[in-house]
């Protein structure tokens, strides 16, 4: 049996924190760095996971780059839509969007309750909070 002092040199590094897609979209829109580690996408030093807590996997750097670019563009598209609408139309669009985000937030909380990994649970709950606040300031 090895001593803990000896085996600590071979210990795996502490796992990365996680990030969910909507928060990843906001980070990418703000210019966050991303990289592919193995087949997993890391955005701003956080591992990208889906709404059910599963790790996103990409077959190539090109497919990860397309996902990152399309995700950032979709977020910018939403911002430009709201900017192009008049007062009442913008309010109606935001209200519909917030209703949908509230449903998603509830599903994220339910997924977090089933999650055994604390890092993933924290990311899912953070994504849920992000859903509730995303269009609140508009």
GROMACS elastic network, one bead per residue, 0.5 to 0.9 nm:
[ bonds ]
;  ai    aj funct       b0    kb
    2     5     6  0.82149   500
    2     6     6  0.63949   500
    2     7     6  0.62846   500
    3     6     6  0.53529   500
    3     7     6  0.62491   500
    3     8     6  0.85788   500
    4     7     6  0.50771   500
    4     8     6  0.58449   500
    4     9     6  0.89182   500
    5     8     6  0.54805   500
    5     9     6  0.73837   500
    6     9     6  0.60252   500
    6    10     6  0.77931   500
    7    10     6  0.53667   500
    7    11     6  0.64395   500
    8    12     6  0.85102   500
    9    12     6  0.86874   500
   10    13     6  0.89732   500
   11    14     6  0.87946   500
   12    15     6  0.82095   500
   13    16     6  0.87078   500
   15   119     6  0.84108   500
   16    42     6  0.89013   500
   16    45     6  0.71449   500
   16    46     6  0.58557   500
   16    47     6  0.62299   500
   16   119     6  0.79720   500
   17    45     6  0.76018   500
   17    46     6  0.50734   500
   17    47     6  0.62452   500
   17   119     6  0.56814   500
   17   120     6  0.76404   500
   17   122     6  0.86608   500
   17   123     6  0.77145   500
   18    42     6  0.85603   500
   18    43     6  0.89393   500
   18    45     6  0.85261   500
   18    48     6  0.58645   500
   18    49     6  0.64914   500
   18    55     6  0.89762   500
   18   119     6  0.61236   500
   18   120     6  0.59302   500
   18   121     6  0.89564   500
   18   122     6  0.79638   500
   18   123     6  0.55549   500
   18   124     6  0.86258   500
   19    22     6  0.85293   500
   19    23     6  0.65730   500
   19    24     6  0.62507   500
   19    42     6  0.86325   500
   19    43     6  0.76748   500
   19    46     6  0.56716   500
   19    47     6  0.58749   500
   19    48     6  0.50328   500
   19    49     6  0.60675   500
   19    50     6  0.84464   500
   19   120     6  0.80041   500
   19   122     6  0.89808   500
   19   123     6  0.54334   500
   19   124     6  0.78389   500
   19   126     6  0.84217   500
   19   127     6  0.78105   500
   20    23     6  0.57430   500
   20    24     6  0.59906   500
   20    25     6  0.86879   500
   20    47     6  0.84116   500
   20    48     6  0.57813   500
   20    49     6  0.52123   500
   20    50     6  0.57606   500
   20    51     6  0.66248   500
   20    53     6  0.83074   500
   20   120     6  0.88554   500
   20   123     6  0.63184   500
   20   124     6  0.66726   500
   20   126     6  0.83865   500
   20   127     6  0.61419   500
   21    25     6  0.60073   500
   21    26     6  0.87034   500
   21    48     6  0.70049   500
   21    49     6  0.71094   500
   21    50     6  0.64506   500
   21    51     6  0.76107   500
   21    71     6  0.84689   500
   21   127     6  0.81236   500
   22    26     6  0.64358   500
   22    27     6  0.86736   500
   22    71     6  0.88395   500
   22    75     6  0.88096   500
   22   127     6  0.69042   500
   22   130     6  0.78232   500
   22   131     6  0.78992   500
   23    26     6  0.50895   500
   23    27     6  0.61765   500
   23    28     6  0.85865   500
   23   126     6  0.84701   500
   23   127     6  0.64184   500
   23   130     6  0.71143   500
   23   131     6  0.89472   500
   24    28     6  0.60321   500
   24    29     6  0.84892   500
   24    32     6  0.86688   500
   24    43     6  0.67456   500
   24    44     6  0.85431   500
   24    46     6  0.89968   500
   24    48     6  0.74558   500
   24    68     6  0.87536   500
   24    71     6  0.83287   500
   24    72     6  0.86811   500
   25    28     6  0.51240   500
   25    29     6  0.61152   500
   25    30     6  0.86230   500
   25    68     6  0.79000   500
   25    71     6  0.56198   500
   25    72     6  0.55070   500
   25    73     6  0.87943   500
   25    74     6  0.82405   500
   25    75     6  0.64012   500
   26    29     6  0.50908   500
   26    30     6  0.63056   500
   26    31     6  0.88191   500
   26    32     6  0.88022   500
   26    71     6  0.89204   500
   26    72     6  0.73862   500
   26    75     6  0.71101   500
   27    30     6  0.50763   500
   27    31     6  0.64458   500
   27    32     6  0.52764   500
   27    33     6  0.85168   500
   27    43     6  0.77263   500
   27    44     6  0.75573   500
   27    72     6  0.84218   500
   28    33     6  0.73840   500
   28    34     6  0.80998   500
   28    43     6  0.77558   500
   28    44     6  0.86512   500
   28    68     6  0.70457   500
   28    69     6  0.81512   500
   28    71     6  0.76558   500
   28    72     6  0.55150   500
   28    75     6  0.89781   500
   29    32     6  0.73748   500
   29    71     6  0.83190   500
   29    73     6  0.76966   500
   29    75     6  0.69318   500
   29    76     6  0.70343   500
   30    72     6  0.86890   500
   31    72     6  0.89212   500
   32    43     6  0.67203   500
   32    44     6  0.55806   500
   33    42     6  0.83990   500
   33    43     6  0.59730   500
   33    44     6  0.53456   500
   33    45     6  0.80752   500
   34    41     6  0.69950   500
   34    42     6  0.54696   500
   34    44     6  0.60158   500
   34    45     6  0.76344   500
   34    46     6  0.89320   500
   34    65     6  0.87360   500
   34    68     6  0.80635   500
   35    40     6  0.84350   500
   35    41     6  0.59071   500
   35    42     6  0.52718   500
   35    43     6  0.66310   500
   35    44     6  0.85690   500
   35    45     6  0.85564   500
   35    61     6  0.83517   500
   35    64     6  0.83903   500
   35    65     6  0.87507   500
   36    39     6  0.62747   500
   36    40     6  0.56293   500
   36    42     6  0.60202   500
   36    43     6  0.87905   500
   36    58     6  0.82734   500
   36    60     6  0.84183   500
   36    61     6  0.65072   500
   36    64     6  0.72223   500
   36    65     6  0.89863   500
   37    40     6  0.52909   500
   37    41     6  0.62436   500
   37    42     6  0.67474   500
   38    41     6  0.82032   500
   38    57     6  0.85912   500
   38    58     6  0.87342   500
   39    56     6  0.80819   500
   39    57     6  0.50209   500
   39    58     6  0.50962   500
   39    59     6  0.63193   500
   39    60     6  0.72997   500
   39    61     6  0.84499   500
   39    64     6  0.88843   500
   40    47     6  0.70391   500
   40    48     6  0.71655   500
   40    49     6  0.89668   500
   40    55     6  0.69593   500
   40    56     6  0.59721   500
   40    58     6  0.63156   500
   40    64     6  0.86649   500
   41    46     6  0.83533   500
   41    47     6  0.61261   500
   41    48     6  0.56783   500
   41    49     6  0.87407   500
   41    55     6  0.85546   500
   41    56     6  0.68564   500
   41    57     6  0.69918   500
   41    58     6  0.74249   500
   41    64     6  0.68801   500
   42    45     6  0.56559   500
   42    46     6  0.51795   500
   42    48     6  0.59006   500
   43    46     6  0.51848   500
   43    47     6  0.64553   500
   43    48     6  0.67676   500
   44    47     6  0.84951   500
   47    55     6  0.74702   500
   47    56     6  0.84492   500
   48    54     6  0.86798   500
   48    55     6  0.61328   500
   48    56     6  0.59843   500
   48    57     6  0.87818   500
   49    52     6  0.78349   500
   49    53     6  0.55275   500
   49    54     6  0.53100   500
   49    56     6  0.54292   500
   49   120     6  0.76322   500
   49   123     6  0.83583   500
   49   124     6  0.87551   500
   50    53     6  0.52492   500
   50    54     6  0.53161   500
   50    55     6  0.62219   500
   50    56     6  0.63842   500
   50   124     6  0.86511   500
   51    54     6  0.73870   500
   51   104     6  0.88810   500
   51   107     6  0.82104   500
   51   108     6  0.62326   500
   51   111     6  0.73584   500
   51   112     6  0.89557   500
   51   124     6  0.68388   500
   51   127     6  0.85641   500
   52    55     6  0.89817   500
   52   107     6  0.88104   500
   52   108     6  0.73844   500
   52   111     6  0.56901   500
   52   112     6  0.79122   500
   52   115     6  0.83383   500
   52   124     6  0.81618   500
   53   111     6  0.73336   500
   53   112     6  0.77562   500
   53   115     6  0.70994   500
   53   117     6  0.87599   500
   53   120     6  0.58833   500
   53   121     6  0.76142   500
   53   123     6  0.84892   500
   53   124     6  0.71918   500
   54   120     6  0.85498   500
   57    64     6  0.85723   500
   58    61     6  0.74033   500
   58    62     6  0.88226   500
   58    63     6  0.63334   500
   58    64     6  0.58986   500
   59    62     6  0.83559   500
   59    63     6  0.67160   500
   59    64     6  0.78966   500
   60    63     6  0.53732   500
   60    64     6  0.64595   500
   60    65     6  0.86579   500
   61    64     6  0.50934   500
   61    65     6  0.60466   500
   61    66     6  0.86086   500
   62    65     6  0.50023   500
   62    66     6  0.61675   500
   62    67     6  0.86195   500
   63    66     6  0.50473   500
   63    67     6  0.61953   500
   63    68     6  0.86605   500
   64    67     6  0.50587   500
   64    68     6  0.61951   500
   64    69     6  0.86157   500
   65    68     6  0.51089   500
   65    69     6  0.60924   500
   65    70     6  0.84742   500
   66    69     6  0.51445   500
   66    70     6  0.59197   500
   66    71     6  0.83167   500
   67    70     6  0.52310   500
   67    71     6  0.59171   500
   67    72     6  0.85310   500
   68    71     6  0.52037   500
   68    72     6  0.62094   500
   68    73     6  0.85836   500
   69    72     6  0.52764   500
   69    73     6  0.61082   500
   69    74     6  0.86130   500
   70    73     6  0.50014   500
   70    74     6  0.60364   500
   70    75     6  0.86449   500
   71    74     6  0.51721   500
   71    75     6  0.64050   500
   71    76     6  0.87403   500
   72    75     6  0.52419   500
   72    76     6  0.62919   500
   72    77     6  0.86154   500
   73    76     6  0.50182   500
   73    77     6  0.60223   500
   73    78     6  0.87299   500
   74    78     6  0.63856   500
   74    79     6  0.88092   500
   75    78     6  0.52391   500
   75    79     6  0.65028   500
   75    80     6  0.88031   500
   76    79     6  0.51132   500
   76    80     6  0.62404   500
   76    81     6  0.86620   500
   77    80     6  0.50901   500
   77    81     6  0.61237   500
   77    82     6  0.87559   500
   78    81     6  0.50782   500
   78    82     6  0.64053   500
   78    83     6  0.86412   500
   79    82     6  0.54051   500
   79    83     6  0.62475   500
   79    84     6  0.87865   500
   80    84     6  0.61632   500
   80    85     6  0.88591   500
   81    84     6  0.52407   500
   81    85     6  0.65627   500
   81    90     6  0.85669   500
   82    85     6  0.54101   500
   82    86     6  0.83921   500
   82    89     6  0.87541   500
   82    90     6  0.57822   500
   82    91     6  0.88667   500
   82    93     6  0.76181   500
   82    94     6  0.78843   500
   82   138     6  0.87049   500
   83    86     6  0.81078   500
   83    90     6  0.79511   500
   84    90     6  0.82379   500
   85    88     6  0.81539   500
   85    89     6  0.58134   500
   85    90     6  0.50972   500
   85    91     6  0.88176   500
   85    93     6  0.86820   500
   86    89     6  0.53575   500
   86    90     6  0.56677   500
   86    91     6  0.83874   500
   87    90     6  0.52048   500
   87    91     6  0.61549   500
   87    92     6  0.87020   500
   88    91     6  0.50519   500
   88    92     6  0.61848   500
   88    93     6  0.86141   500
   89    92     6  0.51198   500
   89    93     6  0.61389   500
   89    94     6  0.85922   500
   90    93     6  0.50834   500
   90    94     6  0.61007   500
   90    95     6  0.84929   500
   90   138     6  0.87676   500
   91    94     6  0.51801   500
   91    95     6  0.60668   500
   91    96     6  0.86961   500
   91   138     6  0.82593   500
   92    95     6  0.50405   500
   92    96     6  0.62619   500
   92    97     6  0.85708   500
   93    96     6  0.52828   500
   93    97     6  0.61515   500
   93    98     6  0.86059   500
   94    98     6  0.59809   500
   94    99     6  0.85844   500
   94   135     6  0.64592   500
   94   136     6  0.84784   500
   94   138     6  0.76308   500
   95    98     6  0.51415   500
   95    99     6  0.62825   500
   95   100     6  0.88077   500
   95   135     6  0.85190   500
   96    99     6  0.51935   500
   96   100     6  0.64589   500
   96   101     6  0.87053   500
   97   100     6  0.52419   500
   97   101     6  0.61726   500
   97   102     6  0.86688   500
   97   135     6  0.77306   500
   98   102     6  0.60491   500
   98   103     6  0.87208   500
   98   131     6  0.79128   500
   98   132     6  0.72857   500
   98   133     6  0.87481   500
   98   134     6  0.79689   500
   98   135     6  0.65150   500
   98   136     6  0.80291   500
   99   102     6  0.51723   500
   99   103     6  0.66121   500
   99   104     6  0.88780   500
  100   103     6  0.52784   500
  100   104     6  0.64045   500
  100   105     6  0.86836   500
  101   105     6  0.59657   500
  101   106     6  0.85820   500
  101   128     6  0.86120   500
  101   131     6  0.53949   500
  101   132     6  0.66574   500
  101   134     6  0.83805   500
  102   106     6  0.62856   500
  102   107     6  0.87509   500
  102   128     6  0.83685   500
  102   131     6  0.67204   500
  102   132     6  0.61903   500
  103   106     6  0.52067   500
  103   107     6  0.64511   500
  103   108     6  0.87644   500
  104   107     6  0.50974   500
  104   108     6  0.62055   500
  104   109     6  0.87501   500
  104   128     6  0.74982   500
  104   131     6  0.73948   500
  105   108     6  0.50165   500
  105   109     6  0.62981   500
  105   110     6  0.86996   500
  105   124     6  0.89468   500
  105   125     6  0.83875   500
  105   127     6  0.74544   500
  105   129     6  0.72437   500
  105   130     6  0.83382   500
  105   131     6  0.58027   500
  105   132     6  0.69029   500
  106   109     6  0.51938   500
  106   110     6  0.63393   500
  106   111     6  0.86930   500
  106   128     6  0.72470   500
  107   110     6  0.50485   500
  107   111     6  0.61404   500
  107   112     6  0.85532   500
  107   128     6  0.83751   500
  108   112     6  0.60475   500
  108   113     6  0.86006   500
  108   124     6  0.57713   500
  108   125     6  0.67386   500
  108   127     6  0.73698   500
  108   128     6  0.57640   500
  109   113     6  0.62604   500
  109   114     6  0.88768   500
  109   121     6  0.87032   500
  109   124     6  0.68785   500
  109   125     6  0.60103   500
  109   127     6  0.89999   500
  109   128     6  0.65106   500
  110   113     6  0.51493   500
  110   114     6  0.66667   500
  110   115     6  0.89098   500
  111   114     6  0.52494   500
  111   115     6  0.62959   500
  111   121     6  0.80122   500
  111   124     6  0.73944   500
  111   125     6  0.89765   500
  112   115     6  0.50039   500
  112   116     6  0.83074   500
  112   120     6  0.75022   500
  112   122     6  0.76187   500
  112   123     6  0.84241   500
  112   124     6  0.56486   500
  112   125     6  0.64359   500
  113   116     6  0.81825   500
  113   121     6  0.73555   500
  114   121     6  0.84193   500
  115   118     6  0.74748   500
  115   120     6  0.69884   500
  115   121     6  0.57299   500
  116   119     6  0.89794   500
  116   120     6  0.80201   500
  116   121     6  0.73339   500
  117   120     6  0.54231   500
  117   121     6  0.61360   500
  117   122     6  0.86870   500
  118   122     6  0.60793   500
  118   123     6  0.85920   500
  119   122     6  0.52476   500
  119   123     6  0.63083   500
  119   124     6  0.87390   500
  120   123     6  0.50377   500
  120   124     6  0.61265   500
  120   125     6  0.85998   500
  121   124     6  0.51622   500
  121   125     6  0.62174   500
  121   126     6  0.85570   500
  122   125     6  0.52005   500
  122   126     6  0.60727   500
  122   127     6  0.85518   500
  123   126     6  0.50102   500
  123   127     6  0.60768   500
  123   128     6  0.85725   500
  124   127     6  0.50369   500
  124   128     6  0.62166   500
  124   129     6  0.87735   500
  125   129     6  0.63212   500
  125   130     6  0.85515   500
  126   129     6  0.51213   500
  126   130     6  0.61299   500
  126   131     6  0.86625   500
  127   131     6  0.61827   500
  127   132     6  0.88196   500
  128   131     6  0.50789   500
  128   132     6  0.65742   500
  128   133     6  0.89018   500
  129   132     6  0.52550   500
  129   133     6  0.64140   500
  129   134     6  0.85357   500
  130   133     6  0.51873   500
  130   134     6  0.56674   500
  131   134     6  0.53060   500
  131   135     6  0.80683   500
  132   135     6  0.76058   500
  132   136     6  0.73847   500
  133   136     6  0.50776   500
  133   137     6  0.75560   500
  134   137     6  0.75132   500
  134   138     6  0.87831   500
  135   138     6  0.56414   500
